[in-house]
């Protein structure tokens, strides 16, 4: 079943699986870096209790937000598809 409403080709399915995997792995990495940068000082150094709790709270709040933003941005970029090699040309014969 080719065409509109048909099954996707195996290559398209594989590309989507790879892109989803890349989005998830890179989002986990970026969220971990953000959490470490924000909450790391509270975990490594002896800071006042209020500052330590504040840094941990901001880190725990910011990491999931960064995770979701990263996954969405990668998937939106993938969904746009490949750009034409020569902008302005619509068919290979032109």
Backbone atoms as SQL, in Angstrom:
CREATE TABLE atoms (id INTEGER PRIMARY KEY, chain TEXT, resi INTEGER, resn TEXT, atom TEXT, x REAL, y REAL, z REAL);
INSERT INTO atoms VALUES
  (1, 'A', 1, 'UNK', 'N', 0.843, -1.177, 0.000),
  (2, 'A', 1, 'UNK', 'CA', 0.000, 0.000, 0.000),
  (3, 'A', 1, 'UNK', 'C', 0.883, 1.233, 0.000),
  (4, 'A', 2, 'UNK', 'N', 1.110, 1.765, -1.149),
  (5, 'A', 2, 'UNK', 'CA', 1.893, 2.988, -1.256),
  (6, 'A', 2, 'UNK', 'C', 0.961, 4.178, -1.368),
  (7, 'A', 3, 'UNK', 'N', 1.540, 5.354, -1.226),
  (8, 'A', 3, 'UNK', 'CA', 0.743, 6.563, -1.374),
  (9, 'A', 3, 'UNK', 'C', 0.188, 7.054, -0.066),
  (10, 'A', 4, 'UNK', 'N', -0.786, 7.893, -0.157),
  (11, 'A', 4, 'UNK', 'CA', -1.368, 8.505, 1.030),
  (12, 'A', 4, 'UNK', 'C', -2.172, 7.490, 1.822),
  (13, 'A', 5, 'UNK', 'N', -1.965, 7.464, 3.123),
  (14, 'A', 5, 'UNK', 'CA', -2.691, 6.559, 3.983),
  (15, 'A', 5, 'UNK', 'C', -2.144, 5.149, 3.987),
  (16, 'A', 6, 'UNK', 'N', -1.076, 4.896, 3.227),
  (17, 'A', 6, 'UNK', 'CA', -0.508, 3.562, 3.174),
  (18, 'A', 6, 'UNK', 'C', 0.518, 3.354, 4.272),
  (19, 'A', 7, 'UNK', 'N', 1.109, 2.191, 4.252),
  (20, 'A', 7, 'UNK', 'CA', 2.139, 1.878, 5.228),
  (21, 'A', 7, 'UNK', 'C', 3.421, 2.623, 4.891),
  (22, 'A', 8, 'UNK', 'N', 4.167, 2.900, 5.924),
  (23, 'A', 8, 'UNK', 'CA', 5.446, 3.559, 5.699),
  (24, 'A', 8, 'UNK', 'C', 6.477, 2.532, 5.263),
  (25, 'A', 9, 'UNK', 'N', 7.407, 3.001, 4.484),
  (26, 'A', 9, 'UNK', 'CA', 8.481, 2.131, 4.054),
  (27, 'A', 9, 'UNK', 'C', 9.396, 1.832, 5.234),
  (28, 'A', 10, 'UNK', 'N', 10.100, 0.733, 5.161),
  (29, 'A', 10, 'UNK', 'CA', 10.988, 0.308, 6.240),
  (30, 'A', 10, 'UNK', 'C', 12.059, 1.358, 6.534),
  (31, 'A', 11, 'UNK', 'N', 12.577, 1.983, 5.504),
  (32, 'A', 11, 'UNK', 'CA', 13.608, 3.008, 5.705),
  (33, 'A', 11, 'UNK', 'C', 13.046, 4.203, 6.475),
  (34, 'A', 12, 'UNK', 'N', 11.812, 4.582, 6.190),
  (35, 'A', 12, 'UNK', 'CA', 11.190, 5.691, 6.922),
  (36, 'A', 12, 'UNK', 'C', 10.963, 5.315, 8.382),
  (37, 'A', 13, 'UNK', 'N', 10.542, 4.069, 8.623),
  (38, 'A', 13, 'UNK', 'CA', 10.354, 3.606, 10.001),
  (39, 'A', 13, 'UNK', 'C', 11.678, 3.584, 10.754),
  (40, 'A', 14, 'UNK', 'N', 12.724, 3.102, 10.102),
  (41, 'A', 14, 'UNK', 'CA', 14.037, 3.062, 10.738),
  (42, 'A', 14, 'UNK', 'C', 14.542, 4.469, 11.030),
  (43, 'A', 15, 'UNK', 'N', 14.337, 5.382, 10.099),
  (44, 'A', 15, 'UNK', 'CA', 14.776, 6.761, 10.316),
  (45, 'A', 15, 'UNK', 'C', 14.032, 7.392, 11.484),
  (46, 'A', 16, 'UNK', 'N', 12.750, 7.096, 11.607),
  (47, 'A', 16, 'UNK', 'CA', 11.978, 7.651, 12.709),
  (48, 'A', 16, 'UNK', 'C', 12.439, 7.069, 14.051),
  (49, 'A', 17, 'UNK', 'N', 12.718, 5.772, 14.081),
  (50, 'A', 17, 'UNK', 'CA', 13.190, 5.138, 15.312),
  (51, 'A', 17, 'UNK', 'C', 14.533, 5.721, 15.734),
  (52, 'A', 18, 'UNK', 'N', 15.432, 5.904, 14.787),
  (53, 'A', 18, 'UNK', 'CA', 16.734, 6.491, 15.095),
  (54, 'A', 18, 'UNK', 'C', 16.567, 7.914, 15.600),
  (55, 'A', 19, 'UNK', 'N', 15.704, 8.677, 14.976),
  (56, 'A', 19, 'UNK', 'CA', 15.501, 10.071, 15.383),
  (57, 'A', 19, 'UNK', 'C', 14.882, 10.160, 16.776),
  (58, 'A', 20, 'UNK', 'N', 13.941, 9.288, 17.081),
  (59, 'A', 20, 'UNK', 'CA', 13.348, 9.270, 18.422),
  (60, 'A', 20, 'UNK', 'C', 14.405, 8.895, 19.459),
  (61, 'A', 21, 'UNK', 'N', 15.212, 7.905, 19.145),
  (62, 'A', 21, 'UNK', 'CA', 16.288, 7.522, 20.052),
  (63, 'A', 21, 'UNK', 'C', 17.271, 8.660, 20.279),
  (64, 'A', 22, 'UNK', 'N', 17.641, 9.339, 19.192),
  (65, 'A', 22, 'UNK', 'CA', 18.550, 10.481, 19.316),
  (66, 'A', 22, 'UNK', 'C', 17.920, 11.582, 20.162),
  (67, 'A', 23, 'UNK', 'N', 16.647, 11.853, 19.940),
  (68, 'A', 23, 'UNK', 'CA', 15.963, 12.896, 20.706),
  (69, 'A', 23, 'UNK', 'C', 15.954, 12.565, 22.192),
  (70, 'A', 24, 'UNK', 'N', 15.662, 11.324, 22.535),
  (71, 'A', 24, 'UNK', 'CA', 15.603, 10.934, 23.946),
  (72, 'A', 24, 'UNK', 'C', 16.977, 10.942, 24.606),
  (73, 'A', 25, 'UNK', 'N', 17.966, 10.378, 23.925),
  (74, 'A', 25, 'UNK', 'CA', 19.308, 10.327, 24.516),
  (75, 'A', 25, 'UNK', 'C', 19.895, 11.721, 24.670),
  (76, 'A', 26, 'UNK', 'N', 19.768, 12.549, 23.647),
  (77, 'A', 26, 'UNK', 'CA', 20.318, 13.900, 23.752),
  (78, 'A', 26, 'UNK', 'C', 19.555, 14.730, 24.786),
  (79, 'A', 27, 'UNK', 'N', 18.253, 14.492, 24.922),
  (80, 'A', 27, 'UNK', 'CA', 17.473, 15.226, 25.924),
  (81, 'A', 27, 'UNK', 'C', 17.876, 14.822, 27.339),
  (82, 'A', 28, 'UNK', 'N', 18.136, 13.532, 27.559),
  (83, 'A', 28, 'UNK', 'CA', 18.604, 13.083, 28.875),
  (84, 'A', 28, 'UNK', 'C', 19.958, 13.721, 29.182),
  (85, 'A', 29, 'UNK', 'N', 20.836, 13.759, 28.201),
  (86, 'A', 29, 'UNK', 'CA', 22.152, 14.357, 28.408),
  (87, 'A', 29, 'UNK', 'C', 22.055, 15.842, 28.739),
  (88, 'A', 30, 'UNK', 'N', 21.287, 16.580, 27.950),
  (89, 'A', 30, 'UNK', 'CA', 21.157, 18.022, 28.177),
  (90, 'A', 30, 'UNK', 'C', 20.485, 18.301, 29.522),
  (91, 'A', 31, 'UNK', 'N', 19.448, 17.552, 29.854),
  (92, 'A', 31, 'UNK', 'CA', 18.770, 17.745, 31.149),
  (93, 'A', 31, 'UNK', 'C', 19.725, 17.428, 32.301),
  (94, 'A', 32, 'UNK', 'N', 20.550, 16.407, 32.153),
  (95, 'A', 32, 'UNK', 'CA', 21.532, 16.078, 33.186),
  (96, 'A', 32, 'UNK', 'C', 22.575, 17.163, 33.360),
  (97, 'A', 33, 'UNK', 'N', 23.020, 17.726, 32.243),
  (98, 'A', 33, 'UNK', 'CA', 23.994, 18.816, 32.321),
  (99, 'A', 33, 'UNK', 'C', 23.385, 20.038, 32.996),
  (100, 'A', 34, 'UNK', 'N', 22.152, 20.366, 32.641),
  (101, 'A', 34, 'UNK', 'CA', 21.482, 21.508, 33.264),
  (102, 'A', 34, 'UNK', 'C', 21.289, 21.268, 34.758),
  (103, 'A', 35, 'UNK', 'N', 20.837, 20.080, 35.123),
  (104, 'A', 35, 'UNK', 'CA', 20.666, 19.774, 36.543),
  (105, 'A', 35, 'UNK', 'C', 22.001, 19.860, 37.276),
  (106, 'A', 36, 'UNK', 'N', 23.042, 19.300, 36.695),
  (107, 'A', 36, 'UNK', 'CA', 24.356, 19.347, 37.323),
  (108, 'A', 36, 'UNK', 'C', 24.894, 20.756, 37.464),
  (109, 'A', 37, 'UNK', 'N', 24.650, 21.584, 36.465),
  (110, 'A', 37, 'UNK', 'CA', 25.133, 22.966, 36.521),
  (111, 'A', 37, 'UNK', 'C', 24.394, 23.781, 37.573),
  (112, 'A', 38, 'UNK', 'N', 23.096, 23.534, 37.709),
  (113, 'A', 38, 'UNK', 'CA', 22.298, 24.325, 38.651),
  (114, 'A', 38, 'UNK', 'C', 22.385, 23.746, 40.064),
  (115, 'A', 39, 'UNK', 'N', 22.159, 22.461, 40.211),
  (116, 'A', 39, 'UNK', 'CA', 22.095, 21.857, 41.538),
  (117, 'A', 39, 'UNK', 'C', 23.434, 21.289, 42.004),
  (118, 'A', 40, 'UNK', 'N', 24.395, 21.198, 41.102),
  (119, 'A', 40, 'UNK', 'CA', 25.689, 20.646, 41.458),
  (120, 'A', 40, 'UNK', 'C', 26.375, 21.342, 42.626),
  (121, 'A', 41, 'UNK', 'N', 26.418, 22.667, 42.639),
  (122, 'A', 41, 'UNK', 'CA', 27.053, 23.341, 43.777),
  (123, 'A', 41, 'UNK', 'C', 26.396, 23.000, 45.117),
  (124, 'A', 42, 'UNK', 'N', 25.090, 22.806, 45.115),
  (125, 'A', 42, 'UNK', 'CA', 24.399, 22.449, 46.357),
  (126, 'A', 42, 'UNK', 'C', 24.790, 21.044, 46.817),
  (127, 'A', 43, 'UNK', 'N', 25.120, 20.182, 45.879),
  (128, 'A', 43, 'UNK', 'CA', 25.505, 18.817, 46.227),
  (129, 'A', 43, 'UNK', 'C', 26.989, 18.700, 46.572),
  (130, 'A', 44, 'UNK', 'N', 27.809, 19.564, 46.001),
  (131, 'A', 44, 'UNK', 'CA', 29.251, 19.468, 46.200),
  (132, 'A', 44, 'UNK', 'C', 29.780, 20.298, 47.370),
  (133, 'A', 45, 'UNK', 'N', 29.186, 21.452, 47.591),
  (134, 'A', 45, 'UNK', 'CA', 29.711, 22.380, 48.585),
  (135, 'A', 45, 'UNK', 'C', 28.777, 22.490, 49.779),
  (136, 'A', 46, 'UNK', 'N', 29.332, 22.921, 50.882),
  (137, 'A', 46, 'UNK', 'CA', 28.542, 23.129, 52.097),
  (138, 'A', 46, 'UNK', 'C', 27.956, 24.547, 52.047),
  (139, 'A', 47, 'UNK', 'N', 26.789, 24.664, 51.463),
  (140, 'A', 47, 'UNK', 'CA', 26.119, 25.961, 51.321),
  (141, 'A', 47, 'UNK', 'C', 25.072, 26.116, 52.415),
  (142, 'A', 48, 'UNK', 'N', 24.632, 27.348, 52.632),
  (143, 'A', 48, 'UNK', 'CA', 23.523, 27.542, 53.590),
  (144, 'A', 48, 'UNK', 'C', 22.307, 26.726, 53.165),
  (145, 'A', 49, 'UNK', 'N', 21.531, 26.301, 54.147),
  (146, 'A', 49, 'UNK', 'CA', 20.404, 25.400, 53.900),
  (147, 'A', 49, 'UNK', 'C', 19.405, 25.972, 52.899),
  (148, 'A', 50, 'UNK', 'N', 19.067, 27.238, 53.031),
  (149, 'A', 50, 'UNK', 'CA', 18.088, 27.860, 52.123),
  (150, 'A', 50, 'UNK', 'C', 18.599, 27.884, 50.691),
  (151, 'A', 51, 'UNK', 'N', 19.848, 28.274, 50.504),
  (152, 'A', 51, 'UNK', 'CA', 20.423, 28.326, 49.160),
  (153, 'A', 51, 'UNK', 'C', 20.526, 26.923, 48.557),
  (154, 'A', 52, 'UNK', 'N', 20.917, 25.960, 49.370),
  (155, 'A', 52, 'UNK', 'CA', 21.015, 24.580, 48.900),
  (156, 'A', 52, 'UNK', 'C', 19.659, 24.050, 48.431),
  (157, 'A', 53, 'UNK', 'N', 18.627, 24.280, 49.221),
  (158, 'A', 53, 'UNK', 'CA', 17.279, 23.826, 48.835),
  (159, 'A', 53, 'UNK', 'C', 16.793, 24.548, 47.582),
  (160, 'A', 54, 'UNK', 'N', 17.090, 25.832, 47.482),
  (161, 'A', 54, 'UNK', 'CA', 16.663, 26.619, 46.321),
  (162, 'A', 54, 'UNK', 'C', 17.336, 26.096, 45.049),
  (163, 'A', 55, 'UNK', 'N', 18.633, 25.845, 45.111),
  (164, 'A', 55, 'UNK', 'CA', 19.333, 25.328, 43.935),
  (165, 'A', 55, 'UNK', 'C', 18.811, 23.952, 43.532),
  (166, 'A', 56, 'UNK', 'N', 18.564, 23.098, 44.494),
  (167, 'A', 56, 'UNK', 'CA', 18.005, 21.781, 44.178),
  (168, 'A', 56, 'UNK', 'C', 16.603, 21.890, 43.574),
  (169, 'A', 57, 'UNK', 'N', 15.792, 22.773, 44.119),
  (170, 'A', 57, 'UNK', 'CA', 14.443, 22.963, 43.589),
  (171, 'A', 57, 'UNK', 'C', 14.478, 23.488, 42.162),
  (172, 'A', 58, 'UNK', 'N', 15.337, 24.458, 41.900),
  (173, 'A', 58, 'UNK', 'CA', 15.444, 25.006, 40.543),
  (174, 'A', 58, 'UNK', 'C', 15.970, 23.939, 39.586),
  (175, 'A', 59, 'UNK', 'N', 16.950, 23.167, 40.017),
  (176, 'A', 59, 'UNK', 'CA', 17.492, 22.104, 39.162),
  (177, 'A', 59, 'UNK', 'C', 16.471, 21.034, 38.844),
  (178, 'A', 60, 'UNK', 'N', 15.702, 20.620, 39.862),
  (179, 'A', 60, 'UNK', 'CA', 14.682, 19.589, 39.659),
  (180, 'A', 60, 'UNK', 'C', 13.533, 20.116, 38.807),
  (181, 'A', 61, 'UNK', 'N', 13.279, 21.397, 38.859),
  (182, 'A', 61, 'UNK', 'CA', 12.214, 21.992, 38.045),
  (183, 'A', 61, 'UNK', 'C', 12.670, 22.232, 36.609),
  (184, 'A', 62, 'UNK', 'N', 13.904, 22.691, 36.454),
  (185, 'A', 62, 'UNK', 'CA', 14.397, 23.068, 35.137),
  (186, 'A', 62, 'UNK', 'C', 14.759, 21.863, 34.264),
  (187, 'A', 63, 'UNK', 'N', 15.264, 20.798, 34.844),
  (188, 'A', 63, 'UNK', 'CA', 15.706, 19.635, 34.059),
  (189, 'A', 63, 'UNK', 'C', 14.582, 19.010, 33.228),
  (190, 'A', 64, 'UNK', 'N', 13.394, 18.747, 33.790),
  (191, 'A', 64, 'UNK', 'CA', 12.334, 18.179, 32.941),
  (192, 'A', 64, 'UNK', 'C', 11.848, 19.132, 31.846),
  (193, 'A', 65, 'UNK', 'N', 11.879, 20.419, 32.148),
  (194, 'A', 65, 'UNK', 'CA', 11.472, 21.400, 31.132),
  (195, 'A', 65, 'UNK', 'C', 12.445, 21.360, 29.960),
  (196, 'A', 66, 'UNK', 'N', 13.739, 21.339, 30.271),
  (197, 'A', 66, 'UNK', 'CA', 14.758, 21.266, 29.220),
  (198, 'A', 66, 'UNK', 'C', 14.639, 19.955, 28.454),
  (199, 'A', 67, 'UNK', 'N', 14.336, 18.866, 29.141),
  (200, 'A', 67, 'UNK', 'CA', 14.150, 17.568, 28.488),
  (201, 'A', 67, 'UNK', 'C', 13.033, 17.641, 27.448),
  (202, 'A', 68, 'UNK', 'N', 11.889, 18.156, 27.833),
  (203, 'A', 68, 'UNK', 'CA', 10.740, 18.221, 26.921),
  (204, 'A', 68, 'UNK', 'C', 11.030, 19.158, 25.747),
  (205, 'A', 69, 'UNK', 'N', 11.636, 20.290, 26.022),
  (206, 'A', 69, 'UNK', 'CA', 11.948, 21.240, 24.950),
  (207, 'A', 69, 'UNK', 'C', 12.909, 20.610, 23.946),
  (208, 'A', 70, 'UNK', 'N', 13.901, 19.881, 24.433),
  (209, 'A', 70, 'UNK', 'CA', 14.869, 19.243, 23.535),
  (210, 'A', 70, 'UNK', 'C', 14.199, 18.171, 22.672),
  (211, 'A', 71, 'UNK', 'N', 13.372, 17.322, 23.268),
  (212, 'A', 71, 'UNK', 'CA', 12.696, 16.271, 22.499),
  (213, 'A', 71, 'UNK', 'C', 11.796, 16.895, 21.430),
  (214, 'A', 72, 'UNK', 'N', 11.029, 17.891, 21.809),
  (215, 'A', 72, 'UNK', 'CA', 10.118, 18.529, 20.854),
  (216, 'A', 72, 'UNK', 'C', 10.904, 19.205, 19.731),
  (217, 'A', 73, 'UNK', 'N', 11.985, 19.898, 20.058),
  (218, 'A', 73, 'UNK', 'CA', 12.740, 20.599, 19.009),
  (219, 'A', 73, 'UNK', 'C', 13.380, 19.627, 18.029),
  (220, 'A', 74, 'UNK', 'N', 13.893, 18.498, 18.514),
  (221, 'A', 74, 'UNK', 'CA', 14.488, 17.511, 17.611),
  (222, 'A', 74, 'UNK', 'C', 13.413, 16.882, 16.730),
  (223, 'A', 75, 'UNK', 'N', 12.266, 16.559, 17.309),
  (224, 'A', 75, 'UNK', 'CA', 11.217, 15.918, 16.520),
  (225, 'A', 75, 'UNK', 'C', 10.596, 16.875, 15.498),
  (226, 'A', 76, 'UNK', 'N', 10.467, 18.136, 15.843),
  (227, 'A', 76, 'UNK', 'CA', 9.945, 19.119, 14.879),
  (228, 'A', 76, 'UNK', 'C', 10.919, 19.290, 13.729),
  (229, 'A', 77, 'UNK', 'N', 12.196, 19.351, 14.045),
  (230, 'A', 77, 'UNK', 'CA', 13.210, 19.494, 12.993),
  (231, 'A', 77, 'UNK', 'C', 13.202, 18.265, 12.082),
  (232, 'A', 78, 'UNK', 'N', 13.009, 17.070, 12.649),
  (233, 'A', 78, 'UNK', 'CA', 12.943, 15.851, 11.841),
  (234, 'A', 78, 'UNK', 'C', 11.709, 15.837, 10.959),
  (235, 'A', 79, 'UNK', 'N', 10.604, 16.319, 11.482),
  (236, 'A', 79, 'UNK', 'CA', 9.339, 16.276, 10.742),
  (237, 'A', 79, 'UNK', 'C', 9.353, 17.177, 9.523),
  (238, 'A', 80, 'UNK', 'N', 10.126, 18.248, 9.575),
  (239, 'A', 80, 'UNK', 'CA', 10.209, 19.158, 8.425),
  (240, 'A', 80, 'UNK', 'C', 10.758, 18.469, 7.196),
  (241, 'A', 81, 'UNK', 'N', 11.601, 17.467, 7.403),
  (242, 'A', 81, 'UNK', 'CA', 12.143, 16.710, 6.285),
  (243, 'A', 81, 'UNK', 'C', 13.384, 17.361, 5.716),
  (244, 'A', 82, 'UNK', 'N', 13.895, 16.728, 4.698),
  (245, 'A', 82, 'UNK', 'CA', 15.121, 17.203, 4.071),
  (246, 'A', 82, 'UNK', 'C', 14.858, 18.455, 3.242),
  (247, 'A', 83, 'UNK', 'N', 15.817, 19.310, 3.239),
  (248, 'A', 83, 'UNK', 'CA', 15.741, 20.520, 2.427),
  (249, 'A', 83, 'UNK', 'C', 16.188, 20.185, 1.003),
  (250, 'A', 84, 'UNK', 'N', 15.645, 20.867, 0.008),
  (251, 'A', 84, 'UNK', 'CA', 16.100, 20.620, -1.356),
  (252, 'A', 84, 'UNK', 'C', 17.562, 21.029, -1.510),
  (253, 'A', 85, 'UNK', 'N', 18.283, 20.313, -2.371),
  (254, 'A', 85, 'UNK', 'CA', 19.704, 20.610, -2.540),
  (255, 'A', 85, 'UNK', 'C', 19.917, 21.954, -3.225),
  (256, 'A', 86, 'UNK', 'N', 18.967, 22.354, -4.052),
  (257, 'A', 86, 'UNK', 'CA', 19.057, 23.641, -4.727),
  (258, 'A', 86, 'UNK', 'C', 17.750, 24.390, -4.486),
  (259, 'A', 87, 'UNK', 'N', 17.752, 25.300, -3.526),
  (260, 'A', 87, 'UNK', 'CA', 16.506, 26.021, -3.223),
  (261, 'A', 87, 'UNK', 'C', 15.942, 26.722, -4.449),
  (262, 'A', 88, 'UNK', 'N', 14.641, 26.670, -4.585),
  (263, 'A', 88, 'UNK', 'CA', 13.974, 27.312, -5.710),
  (264, 'A', 88, 'UNK', 'C', 13.647, 26.353, -6.833),
  (265, 'A', 89, 'UNK', 'N', 14.305, 25.236, -6.894),
  (266, 'A', 89, 'UNK', 'CA', 14.054, 24.251, -7.938),
  (267, 'A', 89, 'UNK', 'C', 13.135, 23.192, -7.375),
  (268, 'A', 90, 'UNK', 'N', 12.079, 22.890, -8.101),
  (269, 'A', 90, 'UNK', 'CA', 11.084, 21.967, -7.592),
  (270, 'A', 90, 'UNK', 'C', 11.133, 20.591, -8.227),
  (271, 'A', 91, 'UNK', 'N', 11.769, 20.484, -9.386),
  (272, 'A', 91, 'UNK', 'CA', 11.836, 19.169, -10.014),
  (273, 'A', 91, 'UNK', 'C', 13.271, 18.914, -10.458),
  (274, 'A', 92, 'UNK', 'N', 13.666, 17.652, -10.555),
  (275, 'A', 92, 'UNK', 'CA', 15.046, 17.354, -10.928),
  (276, 'A', 92, 'UNK', 'C', 15.396, 17.777, -12.351),
  (277, 'A', 93, 'UNK', 'N', 14.387, 17.975, -13.188),
  (278, 'A', 93, 'UNK', 'CA', 14.649, 18.326, -14.593),
  (279, 'A', 93, 'UNK', 'C', 14.817, 19.821, -14.812),
  (280, 'A', 94, 'UNK', 'N', 14.528, 20.639, -13.806),
  (281, 'A', 94, 'UNK', 'CA', 14.599, 22.077, -14.054),
  (282, 'A', 94, 'UNK', 'C', 15.988, 22.627, -13.879);
